[in-house]
Amino acid sequence: MRRRLRRTLWLWLPPALLVLVLVLTAAQAGAQPEEPVPLPLPEVRIGVEPADEPREVVASLQILFLLTILSLAPALLVLTTSFTRIVVVLAFLRNALGTQNMPPNQVLIGLALFLTFFVMQPTWAQIHQNALQPYLAGEITRQEALAAAEAPLREFMFRYTREKDLTLFVDAARLPPPEGPEDVPFWVLVPAYALSELKTAFQIGFLIFVPFLVIDMVVATTLMSMGMFMLPPMLVSLPFKILLFVVVDGWHLVVEQLLLSFQ
């Protein structure tokens, strides 16, 4: 019986395999591959072409000047506004608390930016009203618009610039003693204002550090008197500093004093 089954398999297996191969070959031959759909990709061209008129060269230089101004915009925002004082004070506050990266840098910088917008809003409103709107309406030229925009900003910076710092940069630039604020160049006023803001920010930061330093000293003295030399004092004082800061509503007090310092 087994011999008969083997003979039958050997007789039918080769024709069955041959038929299967023929069917698969016919199926592959009958299937037509789909044509790939081209993806619409934009074509980018960068080149330098000769200018036919001087106006084209002037337009290119104006675009280059505008891109340069945009690249310097962060530096202008930091050194000509209240941002420097605010962000330095907030950084001092975080270091005094000892919370390392809490709040994160993004939160501190975002809060400093919005406080800067709040403090600078009257100045920027004058610039928008006296310079930007007349220039867009075609009532004044570009030079007149720049002069009108510079006046409110110079007034704000002169208000918080120390005479000592201003004298330092005037002497370093070898300029004659100015008779009035209008005689001080803008490139001399900016570093003097930034230096004054840094000094003011460090003074506020020192006052913020004092109460937290007292808590650290009390905790360290208590731990040493109890013989707990292996326990870090910062680890124990951190909850007390956070508790004190929350109880006195520290964020409200710090922001309030920052805003009052620009009154």
URWOHU-V985907 format. One record per run of one state. SS is the DSSP state (a for helix, b for strand, c for the rest). FROM is the first residue (numbers start at 1). TO is the last residue. Records with the same first field share a line. If there is no record, write none. Layout:
SS = FROM-TO + FROM-TO
This chain:
c = 1-1 + 31-53 + 72-72 + 80-82 + 98-104 + 137-141 + 160-162 + 173-180 + 184-185 + 226-232 + 248-249 + 261-263
a = 2-30 + 54-71 + 73-79 + 83-97 + 105-136 + 142-159 + 163-172 + 181-183 + 186-225 + 233-247 + 250-260
